[in-house]
Amino acid sequence: MAYKPFRSTYYDHRMRASPALLRARAPYLIKNTITGAAICTLVISIYSYTINAISQDEFDDVIVPDKPLDRSTQQPLGTSHAVQQAMDARK
């Protein structure tokens, strides 16, 4: 059997669009361009809103201890004692 290359009525032998394909796509060119621009605008606006919202975040409510606790000299703490110590450190 001989090899038969792909043949299409919309593309020539160099895979360029034929006038028939260009005529078939012409009614959708404006609508597709507007839809693509709307989707790009939506994506860019969501991205910029997200970056703006994150940049306003403040970490004043995060407690940063003055110095690390020395666990080698302390006895293991019970849960209630550890909670009380954390509350005292918060003040």
Sine and cosine of phi, psi and omega as CSV:
sin_phi,cos_phi,sin_psi,cos_psi,sin_omega,cos_omega
0.00,0.00,0.67,-0.74,-0.01,-1.00
-1.00,0.09,0.52,-0.85,0.03,-1.00
-0.97,0.26,0.78,-0.63,0.02,-1.00
-0.92,-0.39,0.92,-0.39,-0.03,-1.00
-0.92,0.39,0.27,-0.96,0.02,-1.00
-0.88,0.48,0.76,-0.65,0.03,-1.00
-0.84,-0.54,0.70,-0.71,0.02,-1.00
-0.64,-0.77,0.52,-0.85,0.05,-1.00
-0.99,0.13,-0.24,0.97,-0.03,-1.00
-1.00,-0.09,-0.25,0.97,-0.02,-1.00
-0.79,-0.61,0.58,-0.82,0.06,-1.00
-1.00,0.05,-0.13,-0.99,-0.07,-1.00
-0.93,0.38,-0.29,0.96,0.04,-1.00
-0.99,-0.17,0.21,0.98,0.03,-1.00
0.88,0.47,0.56,0.83,0.12,-0.99
-0.99,-0.10,0.51,-0.86,-0.01,-1.00
-0.92,0.39,0.71,-0.71,0.02,-1.00
-1.00,0.08,0.26,-0.97,0.06,-1.00
-0.86,0.52,-0.53,0.85,0.03,-1.00
-0.91,0.42,-0.66,0.75,0.03,-1.00
-0.92,0.40,-0.67,0.75,0.03,-1.00
-0.89,0.45,-0.63,0.78,0.06,-1.00
-0.92,0.40,-0.60,0.80,-0.01,-1.00
-0.93,0.36,-0.54,0.84,-0.01,-1.00
-1.00,0.07,-0.31,0.95,-0.12,-0.99
-0.83,0.55,-0.69,0.73,-0.03,-1.00
-0.90,0.43,-0.39,0.92,-0.07,-1.00
-0.99,-0.13,-0.06,1.00,-0.09,-1.00
-0.89,0.46,-0.75,0.66,-0.03,-1.00
-0.92,0.39,-0.71,0.70,-0.01,-1.00
-0.89,0.46,-0.67,0.74,0.01,-1.00
-0.92,0.39,-0.60,0.80,0.03,-1.00
-0.91,0.41,-0.69,0.73,0.02,-1.00
-0.91,0.42,-0.68,0.73,0.02,-1.00
-0.90,0.45,-0.68,0.73,0.03,-1.00
-0.89,0.45,-0.66,0.75,0.03,-1.00
-0.91,0.41,-0.63,0.78,0.02,-1.00
-0.91,0.41,-0.66,0.75,0.02,-1.00
-0.92,0.40,-0.67,0.74,0.04,-1.00
-0.89,0.45,-0.66,0.75,0.03,-1.00
-0.89,0.45,-0.67,0.74,0.03,-1.00
-0.88,0.47,-0.71,0.70,-0.02,-1.00
-0.90,0.44,-0.70,0.71,-0.01,-1.00
-0.91,0.41,-0.63,0.78,0.00,-1.00
-0.93,0.37,-0.64,0.77,0.05,-1.00
-0.91,0.42,-0.67,0.74,0.02,-1.00
-0.89,0.46,-0.72,0.69,-0.02,-1.00
-0.93,0.37,-0.59,0.81,0.07,-1.00
-0.89,0.45,-0.68,0.74,-0.01,-1.00
-0.90,0.44,-0.71,0.70,0.02,-1.00
-0.89,0.45,-0.65,0.76,0.02,-1.00
-0.91,0.42,-0.67,0.74,-0.01,-1.00
-0.92,0.39,-0.62,0.79,-0.01,-1.00
-0.95,0.30,-0.58,0.82,-0.04,-1.00
-0.94,0.35,-0.31,0.95,0.01,-1.00
-1.00,0.03,-0.05,1.00,-0.04,-1.00
-0.95,0.32,0.73,-0.69,0.03,-1.00
-0.89,-0.46,0.55,-0.84,-0.05,-1.00
-0.92,-0.38,0.65,0.76,0.02,-1.00
-0.95,0.32,-0.41,0.91,-0.03,-1.00
-0.99,0.12,-0.07,1.00,0.00,-1.00
-1.00,0.10,0.80,-0.61,-0.01,-1.00
-1.00,0.05,0.83,-0.55,0.04,-1.00
-0.94,-0.33,0.88,-0.48,-0.02,-1.00
-0.93,0.36,0.47,-0.88,0.00,-1.00
-0.92,0.39,-0.76,0.64,0.03,-1.00
-0.61,-0.79,0.44,-0.90,0.00,-1.00
-0.93,0.38,0.53,-0.85,0.03,-1.00
-0.96,0.27,0.60,-0.80,0.06,-1.00
-1.00,-0.01,0.98,-0.19,-0.08,-1.00
-0.98,0.18,-0.25,0.97,-0.07,-1.00
-0.95,0.31,-0.50,0.87,-0.05,-1.00
-0.99,-0.11,-0.23,0.97,-0.05,-1.00
-1.00,-0.03,0.46,-0.89,0.12,-0.99
-0.99,0.17,0.42,-0.91,0.07,-1.00
-0.86,0.51,0.72,-0.69,-0.08,-1.00
-1.00,-0.03,0.53,-0.85,0.12,-0.99
-0.98,0.21,0.21,-0.98,-0.07,-1.00
-0.90,0.43,-0.71,0.71,-0.03,-1.00
-0.93,0.38,-0.60,0.80,0.03,-1.00
-0.93,0.36,-0.62,0.78,0.04,-1.00
-0.91,0.41,-0.62,0.79,0.04,-1.00
-0.91,0.41,-0.69,0.73,0.01,-1.00
-0.90,0.45,-0.64,0.77,0.02,-1.00
-0.91,0.41,-0.62,0.78,0.04,-1.00
-0.92,0.40,-0.62,0.78,0.03,-1.00
-0.92,0.39,-0.61,0.80,0.04,-1.00
-0.92,0.39,-0.60,0.80,0.01,-1.00
-0.94,0.35,-0.45,0.89,-0.02,-1.00
-0.95,0.32,-0.47,0.88,-0.06,-1.00
-0.97,0.23,0.00,0.00,0.00,0.00
